[in-house]
């Protein structure tokens, strides 16, 4: 997402008065102080191709790491090697508005989340299926049941059910999935598939540094990922990652449970997150008017989630 500075100032001002409002009944609150297991993200590698300066989505398949930028640079996907060097660019080849996340399915196909909507004006959003081998792209339109939302997070369950989490600078993120629980392979290309609200998360602020907006940015969900076996879900903000366990693969249910929070490194505008096959978590950021930041890796992220972390508090 290209950052809008006037919006940043208004969000920061609003946050001071609204952050501590009482949670809505039925909303799952994610308190910063309750989470555990301080861990360290190590540098994996540093991109050198300026085409990745707007990095917004990452996913890992058996073929390698794939990355995409957001609006303005989302017309192609980069395939990276283990040193973050671009091996090739894959043209998306289909119209899109603002791709904000990237996921994949076991068949190796990439799923681009065309769900960005900074001004909440879009009448529909969509997913784009991209075959990295042939380059064939197919668009699947989606529509919210309650008007437009800005979102930067796509999660795909192991059974193919898509889950979208909206972005809110005051911490109130809404969780949607397909109304009739259609899996990505069953979506329609002809008419928009209706989404349904299945939950809401309310994040509380942390003191972790990073991102373009202090305080409010610590609660804005900017990306997500699901482990390859479908049992761990990661949601990230500009500053922290939250790890949820999904032993039965049900993402919406997993997001109602207590997560483990792990602070991210001080990224300029972090929006990308992905699991690799080993259960490690890879984080990436936009350059945000600076040099290209490195991709970083949290070793054993799935194990951290499944073990419940350690007994030491992360603080708030």
N, C-alpha and C positions, 0 to 999 in steps of 0.2 A: 504494500500500500504506500503510495507516495504521500508523505505526511503533510497535513494542512496546518500550518502554524497558528492561524487565528483559532481554529478548532481546538488546538492543544491548550491554548490559554483559557478558553471557555470551559473546557473539560476540567482543567486543574482547579479553576475557581469553583465550579459546581461541586467538585468532589469534596471540598472542605465542609460543605453544609449537608451533603446527602449521604456520604459514605456510611455513617453510623446509624442510618435509619433502621427501624426494626424490619426483620426479614418477613416476607409475605408468607402466610400459612401455606404449607406444602412445598416450600422452596428448600432445597438442600443447601445449607450454609457450609462453606469451606473455610474454617478459621485458620489463619496463618500460624498461630502459636501452637496449635495442637499437633502439627506434623513433626516427623522425626527423620533421623538418618542423614546427617550432613555428609555429603559425598562430593567428589571433585570431578569436574569435566576436564579431561585432558585434551590437548590439541591433537586432532587427527591429521589434518593437512590444511593448507591455505590455498584457495582458488586464486588463479592469476588472470583468468579471462574476464574482462570488464563486462561481458554479457551477463555475468552473475551478480552484478552490483545491486540488483533489485530482488535478490533471492527471497522467495516466499514459500516454496514448497520443496520437500525432499521425500523420496521413497527409495527403498532398497529392494531389488529383486535378485534372482539368481544370476542375472546378467551384469549387475553392478548397481552403482548409485545414480539416480536420476534427479535432476533439479530443474526448477522453473522459477522465473521471476513473475511479478504481478503485473497489473495494468501498464501497458506500454512496452513490456518485454516478455509478454506471455504468448507470443506467437511461435515459440519454439521451446523444446525441452533439451537440456544438456545431459549427455551420458558421461559420467566422470569415472576415472580410474581411482585406485586407492591413494593416489597422490593429489587428488582434486584437479587433475588435468582434464580438460574437455576432450573426449575421444571423438565425439561427433555431436552435431546439433540435429534434432529431429523436428521438422516443421509440423505445427499443429494442423494447419490446413483446413480449419473450419472457423466460422465467426465466433467470437467470444467477447465478453465485456470486461471482466476483471477476474482472472484466475488467481486464487489466493491460497490454494493448498494442492497437494499432490499425494495420491495414494496408489496402491496397486493391488491386484488380485493374484491368486496362485498361478493363473495361466500366464503371468508375466505382463499382462496388459496394464497400462497406466491409466489412472483416473484423475482427470483434472477437474478441480472444483471451481467452476465459474460462479462464485457466490459472493464476491465482493460488491459492496453497495454503500459507499461512504455516506451518501446523502439519503439513503433509504427511499429510493424512487423507482426501483426496478419492479416491473409487473411480473417478471418471472426470472428464475435463475437456472442453473443447469449443471450437469456433469458431462464431461467429454471423455469418451473411451478412446485411447490411443494405443494402437499396436506398434510397439517400437521396432518390430522386424519389418513389417510392410509399410508402416507409416500411415495406415488407414485410420481415419478419425470419424467417430460417430457422436452426435450430440443428443442428449436426453434432457428436455426441459422439465423443470420442477416449479411448483408454485406454493407459497406459504398460505395457510388458511386464514391468516390474520394480518395481512399487509406486508409491506417490505421490511427487511431486516438486513443489517450488515453482518457478514460472517466470514471467517477465515479458516474454519476448521471442518475437515471431512474425515470421518472415521468409517471404515468398512469392516463389518463383522466377518468372522470366518465363513459364515453362510452366505455372505454377499449383501446383507442388509446395510444400506447407507444411513449414517447418522451425521447430522449437521449441528454444530454448536455455534450460536451467535456470539458476536463480540460487543461488549458493553463496558464503557470506561468507568461505570459505577459498580461493576462487579456482578450485575444480574444477567447471566447468560442463559438463553433458552435452548433446549434440546429438542430437535425435530428428527423424525424419520418418516418414511413413506406411509401414507394413511392406511393402506391395505398391506403393509409390510412387504411390498415388492422388493426383491433383491435387485442389485444393479443389472444383472443379466436379463431381468424381466421388465426393465423400464421401457416406456414408449418413446419412439422418435417422432410420432405424429402429433401428439398433444401433451400438454404438461401433466406430469404426475403430481397429484395432490400430496402435500406433506401434512403431518399431524404433530402437534406439540405433545411431547411425552415426558417433559420434566423441565426444571429450572434450577440453575446453580447460582448461588450468591457467594462470590469470592470476597475476602476481606483483604485489606492492604498489608503489604509486607515492607520491610526496610531493605530488601535486596535492591542493589543499584542496577541501572541499565535502562535502555529504551528511551524514546524521545519525550515521554511525559512522566515526570515524577509522580509517585503515589498512585494516580489513576491508572497508569500503565501497568502497575503490578497486579491489576485485577482484570485486565482486558485479555480475553482468550484469543491468541493469535495463531494457533496451530495445534494439531493433534496427530496421534499415531496409535496403531494397534500392533501388538507383538505378532510374530508370524504364526504362533499357535492360537492366537485369539484370546489369551487369558490375562493379558495386561494391557491397560489403556493409559496413554499419556496425553494430558492436556497441558499446554504451555501458555504462559503469558509472556510479556516482554522480559520478565525477570526471573520467573520460577517455573518449574515443571512439577505437575501433580500426577502421581502414579496410582492407578486404581487396579484392583484385581477383579477379573471376570472369569471365575472358575468354570462357569457354564457357557461362556462366550457371549452373554447378554450385556451389551455395552450400556444400554439405557439403565439397566438395573445396577451395573457396576458404578455408574456415576452418582448413584444415591448413597454410596458407601463412603467411609472415611479414607481419604487418600494419604499418601506420603508425599510431602513437599520437599523437593530438592532445589536449592538455589542454583540458578544458571550463572555462568560467567557474565561479566559486565559487557553485554552485547549492545551495539549501537541501536539496532532495531530488529530484534530477534523474532522471526515468524515461522521458522522451519524446524521440524522435528521428525525423526523417523527411527524405527527399530531395524536393526539388521537381524540376520538369521540366528546369531548367537545370543540375542536378547540384549545387546548393547543399544544405547540410545544416542543418536547423532543429532546435534543441534547446529543450526545455521542462522545467519543474520544478513539483512541488507547492509550495504556499506554506509548509508545515511551520510553522504557528503564527505566520507573519509576513505581510507584504504580498504580494500577487500578484507573482511575479517575471516579468521579461520573457521573451519568446521571443527566442532569439539565433540568428544565422545564420553559418555558415562558408561563405564564397563559394568556389566552385570546388572543393568537397570531392572530387568525382569525379576532377577533373584531378589533385589532390594524390595520390590513390591510384594513378592510372594512370601518373603520372610518377615515382613512387617517392620523392616528397618532395625534401628538400634534404639537404645533407651535415651539417647541424648537429644534434647530439644533443639529445634532450629531457631527458636525465638520469633519475635514479630516486631 
